[in-house]
Amino acid sequence: MRHLMSPLDFTTEELDRLFDLANDIEHNPQKYAHTCDGKILATCFYEPSTRTRLSFESAMTRLGGRVIGFSDAASSSASKGESVSDTIRIISCYADICAMRHPKEGAPMVASEKSGIPVINAGDGGHQHPTQTLTDLLTIRSLKGRLNNFTIGLCGDLKFGRTVHSLINALVRYDNIKFIFISPEELRVPDYITDMLKEKQIPYEEVIRLESVMPDLDLLYMTRVQKERFFNEEDYIRLKDFYILDMAKMELAKDDMLVLHPLPRVNEISVEVDNDPRASYFKQAQYGVYVRMALILTLLEFV
C-alpha cells in the first residue's frame, strides 16, 4: 500500500507515467468512467477548501466511485477531541482511499502511519501541497511540452506558500531550471530552500520588483498573500496588495510566457488578464481533476 505525502514520493519516471495517464484521461474520459465503480473516497478536510476538495470529489465521481467525508473540523469528531490517528482508523473501515487536509504540518503523515487505506496529503499547514504540485507539473508539461529548460518566476507569498515550497522541491529534479523569487523582504522564500538550491548549484535570484524580471520569464507563478497564515492583521493589510499583475506588466512578458496560480486569487491578478491567452490558471484547475483521477487510479493499483 502506498501513500502520497510529498511530490518526491514519486520518481520522475513515475511522474511521467502518471502524467501520461492524466493526459489519456483528458482525451478519453469515457474509457475511465467506471474504473472505480464500488470504491469510496473519504475527503477529510480539517481546513476550508474549494478547489482541492471539490476536484478530488469530481475526480472520484468521474471514475465511477463515491465520496464521503467532512469539509470542516467542526463537523467531525475532532471537535470532540478525537485524534487524527483514531479518525483514520475509523475512516479505513468506511472507505478505500482518503484525501486529508489539515492545518498542522505532518498530520497526514501521522494518519498514513495508522491507516489501512492509501492516504493523500491534500495540504498540511504551510508545509506541503503535493497534489497541487502534481497539477502544476502536469499543466507545465501539457502546455509547454517539457519540464526542463525554462526560467520560472514565483511571486508573492514565498514564505508561507506551501504550493511554492512543494513546486520548487519538485522542479529541482529537472534539468536547466532557473528560479526567480519575487517577494517583499517579509515574505521571502525560507532559508532552507535557498540553502538547498545552493547545495545543488541551481541558479536563483531574489528580487522585489516584478516588472524588472518579466521579460526573462517562461513561466510566472503568482500566489496570494494568505491572511490565514499571518499572526498580525496589520502586516497582512500592508502586504496583501504588494503585487498586482495587470496588462501593463503582461506587455513586458514573452509572447509564450504562461501565468499560473494555485487559486484562489484575491487582488494579485487583475481580471483583465483573464482574457490573455497566456493566462493558464483556469486550465490549471481543470488539469487538477485529471491528475487527481490518475493519482486515485495509481494508488488503488488499477493501472
C-alpha positions as CSV (number, residue, x, y, z in Angstrom):
1,M,0.0,0.0,0.0
2,R,1.3,3.4,-1.0
3,H,0.5,7.0,0.2
4,L,1.3,10.4,-1.2
5,M,2.7,12.8,1.3
6,S,5.1,14.7,-0.9
7,P,5.7,15.1,-4.6
8,L,9.1,13.5,-4.0
9,D,7.3,10.2,-3.1
10,F,7.2,9.6,-6.9
11,T,10.3,9.3,-9.1
12,T,10.4,11.5,-12.2
13,E,9.8,8.3,-14.2
14,E,6.7,7.5,-12.1
15,L,5.5,11.1,-12.6
16,D,5.9,10.7,-16.3
17,R,3.6,7.7,-16.2
18,L,1.2,9.5,-14.0
19,F,1.0,12.5,-16.4
20,D,0.7,10.2,-19.4
21,L,-2.3,8.6,-17.7
22,A,-3.7,12.0,-16.8
23,N,-3.4,13.2,-20.5
24,D,-5.1,9.9,-21.6
25,I,-8.0,10.6,-19.2
26,E,-8.2,14.1,-20.5
27,H,-8.7,12.9,-24.1
28,N,-10.6,9.6,-23.4
29,P,-12.8,10.2,-20.3
30,Q,-15.3,7.5,-21.2
31,K,-12.6,4.9,-21.0
32,Y,-12.3,5.6,-17.3
33,A,-15.9,6.3,-16.4
34,H,-16.5,3.1,-14.4
35,T,-12.9,2.2,-13.3
36,C,-13.8,2.9,-9.6
37,D,-17.3,1.5,-9.5
38,G,-17.9,0.4,-5.9
39,K,-15.0,2.3,-4.5
40,I,-15.3,5.1,-1.9
41,L,-13.1,8.2,-1.4
42,A,-13.1,9.9,2.0
43,T,-12.3,13.6,2.0
44,C,-11.2,14.6,5.5
45,F,-10.8,18.3,5.4
46,Y,-9.9,19.9,8.7
47,E,-9.4,23.3,6.9
48,P,-11.6,25.1,4.3
49,S,-11.1,24.3,0.7
50,T,-13.0,24.8,-2.6
51,R,-10.7,23.7,-5.4
52,T,-8.8,20.8,-3.8
53,R,-11.8,19.2,-2.1
54,L,-14.2,19.6,-5.0
55,S,-11.6,18.5,-7.5
56,F,-11.0,15.3,-5.5
57,E,-14.7,14.7,-5.3
58,S,-15.1,15.4,-9.0
59,A,-12.2,13.1,-9.8
60,M,-13.7,10.1,-7.9
61,T,-17.2,10.7,-9.3
62,R,-15.8,10.9,-12.9
63,L,-14.2,7.5,-12.2
64,G,-17.5,6.0,-11.1
65,G,-16.8,6.0,-7.4
66,R,-18.5,7.6,-4.5
67,V,-17.4,10.2,-1.9
68,I,-17.9,10.6,1.8
69,G,-16.3,12.9,4.3
70,F,-16.3,16.3,6.0
71,S,-15.3,19.8,5.0
72,D,-14.6,21.3,8.3
73,A,-13.1,20.1,11.6
74,A,-16.1,21.4,13.5
75,S,-18.3,18.9,11.7
76,S,-16.1,16.0,12.6
77,S,-15.2,14.2,15.8
78,A,-12.1,16.3,16.0
79,S,-14.4,18.9,17.7
80,K,-14.8,16.3,20.5
81,G,-11.1,15.8,20.8
82,E,-10.6,12.7,18.6
83,S,-7.0,12.3,17.3
84,V,-6.1,12.1,13.7
85,S,-4.8,8.6,14.3
86,D,-8.1,7.4,15.6
87,T,-10.0,9.2,12.9
88,I,-8.1,7.5,10.1
89,R,-8.5,4.1,11.7
90,I,-12.3,4.6,11.6
91,I,-12.2,6.1,8.1
92,S,-10.2,3.0,7.0
93,C,-13.3,0.9,7.9
94,Y,-15.6,3.0,5.6
95,A,-13.5,4.0,2.6
96,D,-10.9,2.7,0.1
97,I,-8.8,5.8,-0.1
98,C,-8.6,9.1,1.8
99,A,-7.6,12.7,0.9
100,M,-6.7,14.7,4.0
101,R,-6.1,18.4,4.5
102,H,-5.0,19.6,7.9
103,P,-3.7,22.9,9.3
104,K,-1.0,21.1,11.3
105,E,2.1,20.2,9.4
106,G,2.7,16.4,9.4
107,A,-0.9,15.4,10.3
108,P,-1.5,13.5,7.1
109,M,1.9,11.7,7.7
110,V,0.7,10.6,11.1
111,A,-2.6,9.4,9.6
112,S,-0.7,7.4,6.9
113,E,1.2,5.5,9.6
114,K,-2.0,4.3,11.2
115,S,-4.1,3.9,8.1
116,G,-5.4,0.8,6.5
117,I,-6.0,2.6,3.2
118,P,-3.9,4.9,0.9
119,V,-3.8,8.5,2.3
120,I,-3.2,11.5,0.1
121,N,-1.9,14.7,1.7
122,A,-4.2,17.4,0.4
123,G,-2.3,20.1,2.2
124,D,-0.8,20.3,5.7
125,G,-0.3,23.8,7.1
126,G,2.5,25.8,5.3
127,H,4.4,22.6,4.6
128,Q,3.3,20.6,1.6
129,H,0.6,20.5,-1.1
130,P,1.7,17.6,-3.3
131,T,-1.5,17.3,-5.4
132,Q,-1.3,21.0,-6.3
133,T,2.3,20.4,-7.3
134,L,1.3,17.5,-9.5
135,T,-1.3,19.8,-11.0
136,D,1.3,22.4,-11.7
137,L,3.7,20.0,-13.2
138,L,1.0,18.5,-15.5
139,T,-0.1,21.9,-16.6
140,I,3.5,23.0,-17.4
141,R,4.2,19.7,-19.3
142,S,0.9,19.8,-21.2
143,L,1.1,23.4,-22.2
144,K,4.9,23.8,-22.6
145,G,5.7,20.3,-23.7
146,R,8.5,19.9,-21.2
147,L,9.5,20.0,-17.6
148,N,13.1,21.3,-18.2
149,N,14.9,24.2,-19.8
150,F,13.0,27.2,-18.5
151,T,13.1,30.2,-16.1
152,I,10.2,30.4,-13.6
153,G,9.3,33.4,-11.5
154,L,7.5,32.7,-8.3
155,C,5.8,35.8,-7.0
156,G,4.0,36.9,-3.8
157,D,3.9,34.9,-0.5
158,L,7.0,32.7,-0.8
159,K,7.4,32.4,3.0
160,F,4.2,30.7,3.9
161,G,3.1,29.4,0.5
162,R,3.1,25.6,0.7
163,T,2.4,25.4,-3.1
164,V,5.6,27.3,-3.8
165,H,7.7,25.2,-1.5
166,S,6.3,21.9,-3.0
167,L,6.8,23.1,-6.6
168,I,10.4,24.2,-6.0
169,N,11.3,20.9,-4.4
170,A,9.7,19.1,-7.4
171,L,11.3,21.2,-10.1
172,V,14.9,20.8,-8.9
173,R,14.9,17.3,-10.2
174,Y,14.6,18.5,-13.8
175,D,17.4,19.9,-15.9
176,N,18.3,23.6,-16.6
177,I,15.6,25.2,-14.3
178,K,16.3,28.8,-13.1
179,F,14.2,30.3,-10.3
180,I,13.5,33.9,-9.8
181,F,11.9,34.7,-6.4
182,I,9.8,37.9,-6.4
183,S,8.6,39.0,-3.0
184,P,8.8,41.7,-0.3
185,E,11.5,41.2,2.3
186,E,9.0,39.9,4.8
187,L,7.7,37.1,2.6
188,R,11.0,35.8,1.1
189,V,11.4,32.1,0.4
190,P,12.7,30.3,3.6
191,D,16.4,29.8,4.0
192,Y,16.2,26.0,3.9
193,I,15.0,26.3,0.3
194,T,17.8,28.7,-0.8
195,D,20.3,26.6,1.1
196,M,19.1,23.5,-0.9
197,L,19.4,25.4,-4.2
198,K,23.0,26.5,-3.3
199,E,23.9,22.9,-2.4
200,K,22.6,21.6,-5.7
201,Q,24.1,24.5,-7.6
202,I,20.8,25.5,-9.1
203,P,20.6,29.2,-10.2
204,Y,18.2,31.6,-8.5
205,E,17.7,35.3,-8.0
206,E,15.7,37.1,-5.3
207,V,14.1,40.4,-6.4
208,I,11.4,42.8,-5.2
209,R,10.1,44.4,-8.4
210,L,8.1,42.1,-10.7
211,E,8.5,44.5,-13.7
212,S,12.3,44.1,-13.6
213,V,12.2,40.4,-14.5
214,M,9.0,40.0,-16.6
215,P,11.0,39.8,-19.9
216,D,13.1,36.9,-18.6
217,L,10.3,34.6,-17.6
218,D,9.0,31.5,-19.4
219,L,6.5,30.9,-16.5
220,L,5.1,33.2,-13.9
221,Y,3.6,31.5,-10.8
222,M,1.6,34.1,-8.9
223,T,0.4,33.5,-5.3
224,R,-1.9,35.3,-2.9
225,V,-0.8,36.7,0.4
226,Q,-2.5,34.3,2.8
227,K,-4.4,36.0,5.6
228,E,-4.8,32.8,7.5
229,R,-1.0,32.4,7.8
230,F,-0.5,35.8,9.4
231,F,-0.4,36.4,13.2
232,N,-0.7,40.2,12.7
233,E,-3.5,41.7,10.7
234,E,-1.6,44.9,10.2
235,D,1.2,43.0,8.4
236,Y,-1.4,41.3,6.2
237,I,-3.1,44.5,5.2
238,R,0.3,46.1,4.5
239,L,1.4,43.3,2.2
240,K,-1.7,41.9,0.6
241,D,-1.7,44.2,-2.4
242,F,2.1,44.3,-2.8
243,Y,1.9,42.7,-6.3
244,I,-0.9,43.1,-8.8
245,L,-0.4,41.5,-12.2
246,D,-2.1,43.7,-14.8
247,M,-2.0,44.1,-18.6
248,A,0.7,46.8,-18.4
249,K,3.0,44.2,-16.8
250,M,1.9,41.5,-19.2
251,E,3.1,43.7,-22.1
252,L,6.6,43.3,-20.8
253,A,6.5,39.5,-21.0
254,K,7.3,37.0,-23.7
255,D,4.6,36.1,-26.1
256,D,4.6,32.5,-24.9
257,M,5.0,33.0,-21.2
258,L,2.4,31.2,-19.1
259,V,0.8,32.6,-16.0
260,L,-0.1,30.0,-13.3
261,H,-1.8,30.5,-10.0
262,P,-2.9,27.8,-7.5
263,L,-6.0,29.9,-6.7
264,P,-8.0,31.3,-5.0
265,R,-6.8,34.8,-6.1
266,V,-7.8,38.0,-4.3
267,N,-6.3,41.1,-6.0
268,E,-2.9,39.8,-7.2
269,I,-4.1,39.1,-10.8
270,S,-6.3,41.7,-12.4
271,V,-9.4,40.3,-14.1
272,E,-8.3,41.9,-17.3
273,V,-5.5,39.4,-17.5
274,D,-8.1,36.5,-17.7
275,N,-8.6,37.2,-21.4
276,D,-4.9,37.0,-22.3
277,P,-4.1,33.6,-24.0
278,R,-1.1,33.3,-21.6
279,A,-3.4,33.2,-18.6
280,S,-3.4,29.5,-17.7
281,Y,-4.8,29.3,-14.2
282,F,-8.3,28.1,-15.0
283,K,-6.8,25.5,-17.3
284,Q,-4.6,24.6,-14.4
285,A,-7.7,23.9,-12.2
286,Q,-9.0,21.6,-14.9
287,Y,-5.7,19.7,-15.0
288,G,-6.1,19.3,-11.3
289,V,-9.1,17.0,-11.8
290,Y,-7.2,14.8,-14.4
291,V,-4.1,14.4,-12.3
292,R,-6.2,13.5,-9.2
293,M,-8.1,10.9,-11.3
294,A,-4.7,9.5,-12.3
295,L,-3.4,9.5,-8.8
296,I,-6.5,7.7,-7.4
297,L,-6.2,5.0,-10.0
298,T,-2.4,4.7,-9.3
299,L,-2.8,4.4,-5.5
300,L,-5.7,2.0,-5.8
301,E,-3.4,-0.1,-8.2
302,F,-5.9,0.0,-11.1
303,V,-3.0,0.8,-13.5
